[in-house]
Amino acid sequence: MNKERYKEEYEEGSDLLWPSDKEDQITRKFYKDLSNLSKNINYSKKKKLKLFEQFVRILKGKGWG
């Protein structure tokens, strides 16, 4: 089913503009990619922090544990 963009009007006076299937797929892919990028950045920051914590432990003489 390939829906085109359409407008839905309500009695209260509000109107909703619904995306087409193609626009919806593109939007969902964008937010999925953005979410994955965010997860990768957070993982990278945590990894760097753990490396820094390990370095501080070595300096303090508490070893690798």
N, C-alpha and C positions, 0 to 999 in steps of 0.2 A: 504494500500500500504506500503510495507516494502522495502525501498530503501537501497541498500548497499552503502558504501563509493565509490565515483567515482571521477575521475580527469577530469577537463575540460581544454582544451588547446586553447589558442587564438593565432591569427596570429602575434600579437605584441610581442610574446615571453613569455607572462605571463601565468602561470598555476594556476588553482584554485583546491584545494582538498576539495570536499564537504563531510560533515559527513554523516554517515548512519542515518536512522531514530532513532535508539536506542541511538546513540551518541548525536544526536540533542536533544532528550528528556531529557537525563541526564544533558546536558549542560544547557538547559533552566531551569530545576529544581534547579540546583546549583545556578544560578544567581537569581532565584526567592527567594530561601532560604537566600542567601546572602543579598538581598535587604530587606527582612523581618527582618533579624537580625540587619541590619543597622538602620532600622526604630525603632526597639525596643530599641537599645542602645541610639539613639538620644532622644527618648521619656523619657527614664530613666534619662538622663542627664538634660533634661528640668525640669522634676519633682523635681530632687534634687535641681536645681537652684531656682525653685519657693519656695521650702521649706526653703532654705537659705535666700531668699529675705523676706519671711514672718517672719523668726526669727529676721532678722535685723530690720524690722518694729516694732516688739514687743519690742526690745531693745530700739529703739528710742522713744517708747511710742505712736506710731501712731495706734496701735491696729490691729485688724484682717481685716479691710477694705482695 
